[in-house]
Protein backbone atom coordinates (compact mmCIF):
# COMPACT_ATOMS: atom_id res chain seq x y z
CA UNK A 1 0.00 0.00 0.00
CA UNK A 2 1.30 3.45 -0.92
CA UNK A 3 1.67 6.05 1.77
CA UNK A 4 -0.72 8.98 1.65
CA UNK A 5 0.84 12.15 0.19
CA UNK A 6 1.93 14.71 2.79
CA UNK A 7 -0.61 17.36 3.72
CA UNK A 8 0.26 20.65 1.98
CA UNK A 9 1.41 23.48 4.22
CA UNK A 10 -1.39 26.02 4.55
CA UNK A 11 -0.46 29.58 3.72
CA UNK A 12 -2.55 32.71 4.32
CA UNK A 13 -1.61 35.87 2.38
CA UNK A 14 -3.03 39.16 3.69
CA UNK A 15 -2.25 41.95 1.24
CA UNK A 16 -4.18 44.89 -0.17
CA UNK A 17 -2.65 44.71 -3.64
CA UNK A 18 -4.51 42.28 -5.96
CA UNK A 19 -1.46 41.81 -8.20
CA UNK A 20 0.67 40.78 -5.21
CA UNK A 21 -2.01 38.37 -4.02
CA UNK A 22 -2.22 36.80 -7.48
CA UNK A 23 1.57 36.60 -7.80
CA UNK A 24 2.01 35.00 -4.39
CA UNK A 25 -0.86 32.56 -4.85
CA UNK A 26 0.45 31.43 -8.24
CA UNK A 27 4.08 31.20 -7.07
CA UNK A 28 3.38 29.49 -3.77
CA UNK A 29 0.96 26.98 -5.22
CA UNK A 30 3.67 26.13 -7.72
CA UNK A 31 5.86 25.25 -4.74
CA UNK A 32 3.19 22.95 -3.32
CA UNK A 33 1.63 25.25 -0.71
CA UNK A 34 -2.12 25.43 -0.09
CA UNK A 35 -2.77 29.19 -0.39
CA UNK A 36 -5.64 31.39 0.71
CA UNK A 37 -5.72 35.18 0.37
CA UNK A 38 -7.39 38.17 2.00
CA UNK A 39 -7.20 41.85 1.09
CA UNK A 40 -8.16 43.29 4.49
CA UNK A 41 -6.89 42.74 8.01
CA UNK A 42 -10.19 41.79 9.63
CA UNK A 43 -11.00 39.34 6.83
CA UNK A 44 -7.55 37.82 7.24
CA UNK A 45 -8.02 37.44 11.00
CA UNK A 46 -11.34 35.71 10.46
CA UNK A 47 -9.80 33.42 7.86
CA UNK A 48 -6.92 32.58 10.18
CA UNK A 49 -9.30 31.69 13.01
CA UNK A 50 -11.38 29.49 10.70
CA UNK A 51 -8.70 27.72 8.63
CA UNK A 52 -5.73 27.66 11.07
CA UNK A 53 -2.95 28.31 8.52
CA UNK A 54 0.60 27.13 9.10
CA UNK A 55 2.13 30.46 8.03
CA UNK A 56 0.80 34.00 7.48
CA UNK A 57 2.35 36.37 4.93
CA UNK A 58 1.28 39.86 5.92
CA UNK A 59 1.57 43.38 4.52
CA UNK A 60 1.76 46.19 7.05
CA UNK A 61 -0.37 48.59 4.95
CA UNK A 62 -3.97 47.38 4.83
CA UNK A 63 -7.18 49.28 4.03
CA UNK A 64 -9.01 48.67 7.32
CA UNK A 65 -6.60 47.98 10.20
CA UNK A 66 -2.81 48.07 10.31
CA UNK A 67 -0.67 45.00 9.82
CA UNK A 68 0.74 45.58 13.31
CA UNK A 69 -2.77 45.27 14.73
CA UNK A 70 -3.22 42.02 12.80
CA UNK A 71 -0.01 40.70 14.39
CA UNK A 72 -1.17 41.74 17.87
CA UNK A 73 -4.55 40.04 17.46
CA UNK A 74 -3.02 36.87 16.07
CA UNK A 75 -0.58 36.71 18.97
CA UNK A 76 -3.50 36.78 21.40
CA UNK A 77 -4.26 33.16 20.52
CA UNK A 78 -1.66 31.63 18.20
CA UNK A 79 2.07 31.30 17.72
CA UNK A 80 1.93 30.49 13.99
CA UNK A 81 4.84 31.99 12.03
CA UNK A 82 4.19 35.44 10.54
CA UNK A 83 6.32 36.77 7.68
CA UNK A 84 5.89 40.48 7.04
CA UNK A 85 6.12 41.38 3.34
CA UNK A 86 5.96 45.14 2.84
CA UNK A 87 7.40 48.17 1.06
CA UNK A 88 8.38 49.68 4.42
CA UNK A 89 12.13 49.27 4.54
CA UNK A 90 13.09 51.41 7.55
CA UNK A 91 14.82 49.82 10.52
CA UNK A 92 12.26 51.20 13.03
CA UNK A 93 9.38 49.59 11.06
CA UNK A 94 11.22 46.28 11.01
CA UNK A 95 12.05 46.37 14.71
CA UNK A 96 8.49 47.31 15.66
CA UNK A 97 7.00 44.48 13.57
CA UNK A 98 9.40 41.92 15.07
CA UNK A 99 8.84 43.22 18.60
CA UNK A 100 5.08 43.00 18.07
CA UNK A 101 5.34 39.32 17.20
CA UNK A 102 6.38 38.83 13.56
CA UNK A 103 8.91 36.06 12.91
CA UNK A 104 10.53 37.48 9.77
CA UNK A 105 10.52 40.61 7.60
CA UNK A 106 11.02 40.96 3.84
CA UNK A 107 10.68 44.11 1.77
CA UNK A 108 9.06 44.61 -1.62
CA UNK A 109 10.13 44.25 -4.37
CA UNK A 110 11.38 40.81 -3.41
CA UNK A 111 13.17 37.88 -4.97
CA UNK A 112 10.79 34.87 -4.98
CA UNK A 113 13.69 32.51 -4.30
CA UNK A 114 14.51 34.45 -1.13
CA UNK A 115 10.86 34.35 -0.07
CA UNK A 116 10.74 30.58 -0.59
CA UNK A 117 13.94 30.15 1.42
CA UNK A 118 12.57 32.17 4.31
CA UNK A 119 9.32 30.19 4.24
CA UNK A 120 11.26 26.93 4.32
CA UNK A 121 12.99 28.13 7.50
CA UNK A 122 9.69 29.08 9.11
CA UNK A 123 7.98 25.82 8.20
CA UNK A 124 10.99 23.72 9.20
CA UNK A 125 10.25 24.32 12.86
CA UNK A 126 8.94 21.16 14.46
CA UNK A 127 5.21 21.03 14.99
CA UNK A 128 3.72 19.73 18.20
CA UNK A 129 3.22 15.98 18.23
CA UNK A 130 -0.07 14.43 19.23
CA UNK A 131 1.38 13.70 22.66
CA UNK A 132 2.63 17.22 23.41
CA UNK A 133 -0.46 18.84 21.89
CA UNK A 134 -2.67 17.33 24.61
CA UNK A 135 -1.81 18.40 28.14
CA UNK A 136 -3.69 17.44 31.28
CA UNK A 137 -3.52 18.61 34.88
CA UNK A 138 -6.06 17.52 37.45
CA UNK A 139 -9.32 17.16 35.55
CA UNK A 140 -8.35 19.86 33.05
CA UNK A 141 -7.43 18.88 29.51
CA UNK A 142 -5.89 21.36 27.03
CA UNK A 143 -5.93 20.54 23.32
CA UNK A 144 -3.33 22.90 21.83
CA UNK A 145 -4.18 21.93 18.27
CA UNK A 146 -7.92 22.33 18.63
CA UNK A 147 -7.72 25.28 21.06
CA UNK A 148 -10.17 23.44 23.32
CA UNK A 149 -10.05 23.39 27.11
CA UNK A 150 -12.19 21.04 29.17
CA UNK A 151 -12.66 20.43 32.89
CA UNK A 152 -14.37 17.28 34.13
CA UNK A 153 -15.18 16.56 30.47
CA UNK A 154 -17.02 19.87 29.99
CA UNK A 155 -15.69 22.50 27.60
CA UNK A 156 -14.63 25.70 29.35
CA UNK A 157 -15.07 28.90 27.34
CA UNK A 158 -12.00 31.13 27.46
CA UNK A 159 -11.38 34.55 25.96
CA UNK A 160 -8.53 34.90 23.46
CA UNK A 161 -6.18 36.35 26.09
CA UNK A 162 -7.19 33.83 28.75
CA UNK A 163 -6.36 31.05 26.30
CA UNK A 164 -3.10 32.75 25.26
CA UNK A 165 -2.02 32.94 28.91
CA UNK A 166 -2.98 29.34 29.61
CA UNK A 167 -1.30 27.99 26.47
CA UNK A 168 1.92 29.87 27.29
CA UNK A 169 2.03 28.21 30.71
CA UNK A 170 1.05 24.82 29.27
CA UNK A 171 3.90 24.98 26.76
CA UNK A 172 6.35 25.61 29.61
CA UNK A 173 5.21 23.16 32.33
CA UNK A 174 6.99 23.57 35.64
CA UNK A 175 8.94 26.59 34.38
CA UNK A 176 8.56 29.91 36.17
CA UNK A 177 7.68 32.59 33.62
CA UNK A 178 8.39 36.15 34.72
CA UNK A 179 5.73 38.85 34.71
CA UNK A 180 7.62 40.72 32.01
CA UNK A 181 8.07 37.63 29.86
CA UNK A 182 4.36 36.81 29.95
CA UNK A 183 3.28 40.39 29.34
CA UNK A 184 5.70 40.73 26.43
CA UNK A 185 4.50 37.49 24.83
CA UNK A 186 0.77 38.19 25.18
CA UNK A 187 0.31 41.96 25.36
CA UNK A 188 3.46 43.14 23.58
CA UNK A 189 6.69 44.86 24.65
CA UNK A 190 4.98 48.12 25.59
CA UNK A 191 3.01 46.40 28.35
CA UNK A 192 5.87 44.73 30.22
CA UNK A 193 5.10 46.62 33.44
CA UNK A 194 1.31 46.16 33.44
CA UNK A 195 1.28 43.44 36.07
CA UNK A 196 -2.31 44.34 36.91
CA UNK A 197 -3.30 42.79 33.58
CA UNK A 198 -1.78 39.49 34.69
CA UNK A 199 -3.46 39.49 38.09
CA UNK A 200 -6.86 39.96 36.47
CA UNK A 201 -6.42 37.27 33.82
CA UNK A 202 -4.77 34.77 36.15
CA UNK A 203 -7.66 35.28 38.56
CA UNK A 204 -10.12 34.54 35.77
CA UNK A 205 -8.28 31.37 34.77
CA UNK A 206 -8.19 30.15 38.34
CA UNK A 207 -11.92 30.77 38.73
CA UNK A 208 -12.58 28.65 35.64
CA UNK A 209 -10.03 25.87 36.08
CA UNK A 210 -9.11 25.46 39.76
CA UNK A 211 -11.34 23.67 42.25
CA UNK A 212 -10.28 26.19 44.91
CA UNK A 213 -9.32 29.43 43.10
CA UNK A 214 -8.02 31.05 46.31
CA UNK A 215 -5.74 28.05 46.94
CA UNK A 216 -4.64 27.09 43.42
CA UNK A 217 -2.94 23.73 42.96
CA UNK A 218 -1.84 24.10 39.35
CA UNK A 219 -1.72 27.78 38.33
CA UNK A 220 0.90 28.75 40.88
CA UNK A 221 2.41 32.10 41.84
CA UNK A 222 6.16 32.62 42.18
CA UNK A 223 5.94 35.49 44.64
CA UNK A 224 7.25 38.76 43.26
CA UNK A 225 8.44 37.12 40.05
CA UNK A 226 5.82 35.38 37.90
CA UNK A 227 3.72 32.26 37.44
CA UNK A 228 4.15 28.60 36.60
CA UNK A 229 1.98 25.63 35.75
CA UNK A 230 2.43 22.68 38.11
CA UNK A 231 0.99 19.74 36.17
CA UNK A 232 2.07 17.25 38.83
CA UNK A 233 0.54 18.87 41.89
CA UNK A 234 -0.23 16.35 44.59
CA UNK A 235 -3.92 15.70 45.19
CA UNK A 236 -5.51 17.29 48.22
CA UNK A 237 -6.52 14.73 50.84
C-alpha positions as CSV (number, residue, x, y, z in Angstrom):
1,X,0.0,0.0,0.0
2,X,1.3,3.4,-0.9
3,X,1.7,6.1,1.8
4,X,-0.7,9.0,1.6
5,X,0.8,12.1,0.2
6,X,1.9,14.7,2.8
7,X,-0.6,17.4,3.7
8,X,0.3,20.7,2.0
9,X,1.4,23.5,4.2
10,X,-1.4,26.0,4.6
11,X,-0.5,29.6,3.7
12,X,-2.5,32.7,4.3
13,X,-1.6,35.9,2.4
14,X,-3.0,39.2,3.7
15,X,-2.2,42.0,1.2
16,X,-4.2,44.9,-0.2
17,X,-2.7,44.7,-3.6
18,X,-4.5,42.3,-6.0
19,X,-1.5,41.8,-8.2
20,X,0.7,40.8,-5.2
21,X,-2.0,38.4,-4.0
22,X,-2.2,36.8,-7.5
23,X,1.6,36.6,-7.8
24,X,2.0,35.0,-4.4
25,X,-0.9,32.6,-4.9
26,X,0.5,31.4,-8.2
27,X,4.1,31.2,-7.1
28,X,3.4,29.5,-3.8
29,X,1.0,27.0,-5.2
30,X,3.7,26.1,-7.7
31,X,5.9,25.2,-4.7
32,X,3.2,22.9,-3.3
33,X,1.6,25.2,-0.7
34,X,-2.1,25.4,-0.1
35,X,-2.8,29.2,-0.4
36,X,-5.6,31.4,0.7
37,X,-5.7,35.2,0.4
38,X,-7.4,38.2,2.0
39,X,-7.2,41.8,1.1
40,X,-8.2,43.3,4.5
41,X,-6.9,42.7,8.0
42,X,-10.2,41.8,9.6
43,X,-11.0,39.3,6.8
44,X,-7.5,37.8,7.2
45,X,-8.0,37.4,11.0
46,X,-11.3,35.7,10.5
47,X,-9.8,33.4,7.9
48,X,-6.9,32.6,10.2
49,X,-9.3,31.7,13.0
50,X,-11.4,29.5,10.7
51,X,-8.7,27.7,8.6
52,X,-5.7,27.7,11.1
53,X,-2.9,28.3,8.5
54,X,0.6,27.1,9.1
55,X,2.1,30.5,8.0
56,X,0.8,34.0,7.5
57,X,2.4,36.4,4.9
58,X,1.3,39.9,5.9
59,X,1.6,43.4,4.5
60,X,1.8,46.2,7.1
61,X,-0.4,48.6,4.9
62,X,-4.0,47.4,4.8
63,X,-7.2,49.3,4.0
64,X,-9.0,48.7,7.3
65,X,-6.6,48.0,10.2
66,X,-2.8,48.1,10.3
67,X,-0.7,45.0,9.8
68,X,0.7,45.6,13.3
69,X,-2.8,45.3,14.7
70,X,-3.2,42.0,12.8
71,X,0.0,40.7,14.4
72,X,-1.2,41.7,17.9
73,X,-4.5,40.0,17.5
74,X,-3.0,36.9,16.1
75,X,-0.6,36.7,19.0
76,X,-3.5,36.8,21.4
77,X,-4.3,33.2,20.5
78,X,-1.7,31.6,18.2
79,X,2.1,31.3,17.7
80,X,1.9,30.5,14.0
81,X,4.8,32.0,12.0
82,X,4.2,35.4,10.5
83,X,6.3,36.8,7.7
84,X,5.9,40.5,7.0
85,X,6.1,41.4,3.3
86,X,6.0,45.1,2.8
87,X,7.4,48.2,1.1
88,X,8.4,49.7,4.4
89,X,12.1,49.3,4.5
90,X,13.1,51.4,7.5
91,X,14.8,49.8,10.5
92,X,12.3,51.2,13.0
93,X,9.4,49.6,11.1
94,X,11.2,46.3,11.0
95,X,12.1,46.4,14.7
96,X,8.5,47.3,15.7
97,X,7.0,44.5,13.6
98,X,9.4,41.9,15.1
99,X,8.8,43.2,18.6
100,X,5.1,43.0,18.1
101,X,5.3,39.3,17.2
102,X,6.4,38.8,13.6
103,X,8.9,36.1,12.9
104,X,10.5,37.5,9.8
105,X,10.5,40.6,7.6
106,X,11.0,41.0,3.8
107,X,10.7,44.1,1.8
108,X,9.1,44.6,-1.6
109,X,10.1,44.2,-4.4
110,X,11.4,40.8,-3.4
111,X,13.2,37.9,-5.0
112,X,10.8,34.9,-5.0
113,X,13.7,32.5,-4.3
114,X,14.5,34.4,-1.1
115,X,10.9,34.4,-0.1
116,X,10.7,30.6,-0.6
117,X,13.9,30.1,1.4
118,X,12.6,32.2,4.3
119,X,9.3,30.2,4.2
120,X,11.3,26.9,4.3
121,X,13.0,28.1,7.5
122,X,9.7,29.1,9.1
123,X,8.0,25.8,8.2
124,X,11.0,23.7,9.2
125,X,10.3,24.3,12.9
126,X,8.9,21.2,14.5
127,X,5.2,21.0,15.0
128,X,3.7,19.7,18.2
129,X,3.2,16.0,18.2
130,X,-0.1,14.4,19.2
131,X,1.4,13.7,22.7
132,X,2.6,17.2,23.4
133,X,-0.5,18.8,21.9
134,X,-2.7,17.3,24.6
135,X,-1.8,18.4,28.1
136,X,-3.7,17.4,31.3
137,X,-3.5,18.6,34.9
138,X,-6.1,17.5,37.5
139,X,-9.3,17.2,35.6
140,X,-8.4,19.9,33.0
141,X,-7.4,18.9,29.5
142,X,-5.9,21.4,27.0
143,X,-5.9,20.5,23.3
144,X,-3.3,22.9,21.8
145,X,-4.2,21.9,18.3
146,X,-7.9,22.3,18.6
147,X,-7.7,25.3,21.1
148,X,-10.2,23.4,23.3
149,X,-10.0,23.4,27.1
150,X,-12.2,21.0,29.2
151,X,-12.7,20.4,32.9
152,X,-14.4,17.3,34.1
153,X,-15.2,16.6,30.5
154,X,-17.0,19.9,30.0
155,X,-15.7,22.5,27.6
156,X,-14.6,25.7,29.4
157,X,-15.1,28.9,27.3
158,X,-12.0,31.1,27.5
159,X,-11.4,34.5,26.0
160,X,-8.5,34.9,23.5
161,X,-6.2,36.4,26.1
162,X,-7.2,33.8,28.7
163,X,-6.4,31.1,26.3
164,X,-3.1,32.7,25.3
165,X,-2.0,32.9,28.9
166,X,-3.0,29.3,29.6
167,X,-1.3,28.0,26.5
168,X,1.9,29.9,27.3
169,X,2.0,28.2,30.7
170,X,1.0,24.8,29.3
171,X,3.9,25.0,26.8
172,X,6.3,25.6,29.6
173,X,5.2,23.2,32.3
174,X,7.0,23.6,35.6
175,X,8.9,26.6,34.4
176,X,8.6,29.9,36.2
177,X,7.7,32.6,33.6
178,X,8.4,36.1,34.7
179,X,5.7,38.8,34.7
180,X,7.6,40.7,32.0
181,X,8.1,37.6,29.9
182,X,4.4,36.8,30.0
183,X,3.3,40.4,29.3
184,X,5.7,40.7,26.4
185,X,4.5,37.5,24.8
186,X,0.8,38.2,25.2
187,X,0.3,42.0,25.4
188,X,3.5,43.1,23.6
189,X,6.7,44.9,24.6
190,X,5.0,48.1,25.6
191,X,3.0,46.4,28.3
192,X,5.9,44.7,30.2
193,X,5.1,46.6,33.4
194,X,1.3,46.2,33.4
195,X,1.3,43.4,36.1
196,X,-2.3,44.3,36.9
197,X,-3.3,42.8,33.6
198,X,-1.8,39.5,34.7
199,X,-3.5,39.5,38.1
200,X,-6.9,40.0,36.5
201,X,-6.4,37.3,33.8
202,X,-4.8,34.8,36.2
203,X,-7.7,35.3,38.6
204,X,-10.1,34.5,35.8
205,X,-8.3,31.4,34.8
206,X,-8.2,30.2,38.3
207,X,-11.9,30.8,38.7
208,X,-12.6,28.7,35.6
209,X,-10.0,25.9,36.1
210,X,-9.1,25.5,39.8
211,X,-11.3,23.7,42.3
212,X,-10.3,26.2,44.9
213,X,-9.3,29.4,43.1
214,X,-8.0,31.0,46.3
215,X,-5.7,28.1,46.9
216,X,-4.6,27.1,43.4
217,X,-2.9,23.7,43.0
218,X,-1.8,24.1,39.4
219,X,-1.7,27.8,38.3
220,X,0.9,28.7,40.9
221,X,2.4,32.1,41.8
222,X,6.2,32.6,42.2
223,X,5.9,35.5,44.6
224,X,7.2,38.8,43.3
225,X,8.4,37.1,40.1
226,X,5.8,35.4,37.9
227,X,3.7,32.3,37.4
228,X,4.2,28.6,36.6
229,X,2.0,25.6,35.8
230,X,2.4,22.7,38.1
231,X,1.0,19.7,36.2
232,X,2.1,17.3,38.8
233,X,0.5,18.9,41.9
234,X,-0.2,16.4,44.6
235,X,-3.9,15.7,45.2
236,X,-5.5,17.3,48.2
237,X,-6.5,14.7,50.8
